[in-house]
Amino acid sequence: MATRRITSLLSRSFLATSSIRSSSTGNNSRWARSISRFSTSAATEEPITPNVEIKHTKLLINGQFVDSASGKTFPTLDPRTGEVIANVSEASVEDLDRAVAAARKAFDEGPWPKMTAYERSKILYRFADLIEKHNDEIATLETWDNGKPFEQAAQIEVPMVARFFRYYAGWADKIHGLTVPADGAYHVQTLHEPIGVCGQIIPWNFPLLMYAWKIGPALATGNTVVMKPAELTPLSALYVSNLLHEAGLPPGVVNIISGFGETVGAGLASHMDVDKVAFTGSTATGQTILELSAKSNLKRVTLELGGKSPFIVFDDADVDEAVNTAHFALFFNQGQCCCAGSRTFVHERVYDEFVEKSRELAKKRIVGDPFKQGVEQGPQLKTILQGVIKFLYLDIDLLIYVYCSALPF
């Protein structure tokens, strides 16, 4: 039987509800300004003041928080208001070279790779304990910088970070080589060794979880790290990296350099003294990183790139359950998830029922200040919101419907 495609969970279902059209460029500009009001937390409420002190905004190089060589900074913004939270040191190529040199020295001469796996695991376990101790401060930074609901950050994501580091800590002394049977009087064995200096580039949608996924396995196996957090959300990585040193990590093992992709990101991928690069982000950027890595020292590369994940509803499905699941798949984390269910295919026999129930469920979603209890959806980051508005221009009916209804997006 034929199926119908819904471009996003709600988009095409709105077409029948509005026949208004606008062809004026001036009108489009006004629509964009209006949409922004509905895509952030409620404009009529005074934003809740986060109860956390911004302690770390400088670069972390060789165990010390230092200014950038140029003295430049860039602002990280509160997505609720667009106001500056803090000015963060902006790394240059010179800062990148300093960070890589620190990581190289820590790997070649420092105690970290020479430690027993058990000693490394004890540091990671202590770090997990500190993550739990400072759960609310870390979650507050994550929400303030990213816009995700505080309850999601505090009750789900930060505890998961602690869990991930305990998981990788447990692996540290359980990575073994093999003894391989061979023809003749030979002894053949394999030995797993650290790669060396690992460059890591993480995105803005799950700053802390991406930090854990990248740094956890690298440290458990004895590598050193130079990480570039997303320029949109640098604060939580700097905060928890200080806790990592408090747990006993030697200087130079983890270096955090905040900055931009065209300088720090490209520099990591092309640096001759970086042995491996791990990147999570867009496919286009991943292609560039792969190219730069190949053209430099043919470094190893791990890429986790975006996709368009299909959600398929058959005619024998429990429609209520399908609606709830599809809603979560699309709207979780403001829809800012690489595996979000952003394409939904619904069998024509249940299509109308599915669309109507999906629309009603979307209307009930609680949008507002992410620090407010019960809020399900906070603001989009400004840069990402602009992309959403641009997408909406492709379908002016949908744009006007969202504006008129003040539905969350």
Secondary structure by P-SEA (a helix, b strand, c coil): cbbbbcccccccccccccccccccaaaaaaaaaaaaaaaccccccccccccccccccccccccccccccccbbbbbbcccccccccccbbbcaaaaaaaaaaaaaaaaccccccccaaaaaaaaaaaaaaaaaaaaaaaaaaaaaccccaaaaaccaaaaaaaaaaaaaaacccccccccccccccccbbbbbbccbbbbbbbcccaaaaaaaaaaaaaaacccbbbbcccccccaaaaaaaaaaaaccccccbbbbbcccccaaaaaaacccccbbbbbccaaaaaaaaaaaaaccccbbbbbcccbbbbbbccccaaaaaaaaaaaacccccccccccccbbbbcccaaaaaaaaaaaaaaacccccccccccccccccaaaaaaaaaaaaacaaaaaaaaaacccc
